[in-house]
Amino acid sequence: MVEEKNSEYFKERQSNDNEPDRLHNHYITITDSNGIKFGFIDDSDLDSKIKSDCHNIFNEIFNAKN
């Protein structure tokens, strides 16, 4: 959803393989016995609003209070 919402932003950026940039080039998920964790790779230069949107959606899905 975030990548689609910001499609023009990603089309204007180039990834390391000279293709349009994609959101999956910037984040990491870790799953262990405590659950799933979401974060961004250290050298991600994505706009802070996009990062915030990703964290919000992740929390809505995986940390929702019932």
SELUM-183054 format. One record per residue (C-alpha): x, y, z; residue number from 1; residue in one letter. Coordinates in steps of 0.001 Angstrom, whole numbers, plus 500000, padded with zeros to 6 digits. Example, Ala and Ser with C-alpha at 12.3 -4.5 7.8 and 13.67 -1.06 7.14 Angstrom:
SELUM-183054
r u = 512300, v = 495500, w = 507800, nr = 1, rest = a;
r u = 513670, v = 498940, w = 507140, nr = 2, rest = s;
This chain:
SELUM-183054
r u = 500000, v = 500000, w = 500000, nr = 1, rest = m;
r u = 502776, v = 502430, w = 500886, nr = 2, rest = v;
r u = 504728, v = 501764, w = 497701, nr = 3, rest = e;
r u = 501602, v = 502132, w = 495570, nr = 4, rest = e;
r u = 500642, v = 505366, w = 497339, nr = 5, rest = k;
r u = 504145, v = 506732, w = 496656, nr = 6, rest = n;
r u = 504657, v = 505210, w = 493209, nr = 7, rest = s;
r u = 505981, v = 508422, w = 491644, nr = 8, rest = e;
r u = 508534, v = 508814, w = 494446, nr = 9, rest = y;
r u = 509863, v = 505293, w = 493825, nr = 10, rest = f;
r u = 509838, v = 505647, w = 490011, nr = 11, rest = k;
r u = 512071, v = 508715, w = 490312, nr = 12, rest = e;
r u = 514617, v = 506809, w = 492397, nr = 13, rest = r;
r u = 517079, v = 504244, w = 491100, nr = 14, rest = q;
r u = 518063, v = 501096, w = 492985, nr = 15, rest = s;
r u = 521522, v = 499517, w = 493013, nr = 16, rest = n;
r u = 520619, v = 497385, w = 489987, nr = 17, rest = d;
r u = 519641, v = 500445, w = 487885, nr = 18, rest = n;
r u = 515938, v = 499609, w = 488134, nr = 19, rest = e;
r u = 513290, v = 501841, w = 489703, nr = 20, rest = p;
r u = 513629, v = 501692, w = 493474, nr = 21, rest = d;
r u = 511249, v = 499532, w = 495487, nr = 22, rest = r;
r u = 510192, v = 499609, w = 499123, nr = 23, rest = l;
r u = 511555, v = 496107, w = 499743, nr = 24, rest = h;
r u = 515076, v = 497452, w = 499109, nr = 25, rest = n;
r u = 514865, v = 499419, w = 502355, nr = 26, rest = h;
r u = 513291, v = 497342, w = 505118, nr = 27, rest = y;
r u = 513997, v = 494211, w = 507085, nr = 28, rest = i;
r u = 511769, v = 491898, w = 509084, nr = 29, rest = t;
r u = 513008, v = 489562, w = 511789, nr = 30, rest = i;
r u = 510920, v = 486711, w = 513088, nr = 31, rest = t;
r u = 511892, v = 484913, w = 516281, nr = 32, rest = d;
r u = 510256, v = 483328, w = 519314, nr = 33, rest = s;
r u = 509187, v = 486806, w = 520497, nr = 34, rest = n;
r u = 507265, v = 487554, w = 517296, nr = 35, rest = g;
r u = 508025, v = 489673, w = 514277, nr = 36, rest = i;
r u = 510042, v = 492903, w = 514201, nr = 37, rest = k;
r u = 510134, v = 495509, w = 511458, nr = 38, rest = f;
r u = 512797, v = 498084, w = 510705, nr = 39, rest = g;
r u = 514802, v = 499793, w = 508011, nr = 40, rest = f;
r u = 518314, v = 498960, w = 506874, nr = 41, rest = i;
r u = 520899, v = 501383, w = 508200, nr = 42, rest = d;
r u = 521624, v = 503070, w = 504868, nr = 43, rest = d;
r u = 517989, v = 503535, w = 503826, nr = 44, rest = s;
r u = 517436, v = 507092, w = 502689, nr = 45, rest = d;
r u = 513679, v = 506893, w = 502296, nr = 46, rest = l;
r u = 511597, v = 509908, w = 503160, nr = 47, rest = d;
r u = 510686, v = 509933, w = 506862, nr = 48, rest = s;
r u = 506947, v = 510116, w = 506034, nr = 49, rest = k;
r u = 507186, v = 506860, w = 504074, nr = 50, rest = i;
r u = 509064, v = 505195, w = 506928, nr = 51, rest = k;
r u = 506461, v = 506415, w = 509388, nr = 52, rest = s;
r u = 503627, v = 505097, w = 507201, nr = 53, rest = d;
r u = 505331, v = 501687, w = 507072, nr = 54, rest = c;
r u = 505725, v = 501539, w = 510845, nr = 55, rest = h;
r u = 502091, v = 502552, w = 511338, nr = 56, rest = n;
r u = 500788, v = 499873, w = 508984, nr = 57, rest = i;
r u = 503038, v = 497230, w = 510524, nr = 58, rest = f;
r u = 501770, v = 498126, w = 513998, nr = 59, rest = n;
r u = 498136, v = 498081, w = 512828, nr = 60, rest = e;
r u = 498629, v = 494542, w = 511532, nr = 61, rest = i;
r u = 500974, v = 492951, w = 514066, nr = 62, rest = f;
r u = 500487, v = 494967, w = 517245, nr = 63, rest = n;
r u = 496773, v = 495598, w = 517148, nr = 64, rest = a;
r u = 495117, v = 495692, w = 520542, nr = 65, rest = k;
r u = 492068, v = 493428, w = 520654, nr = 66, rest = n;
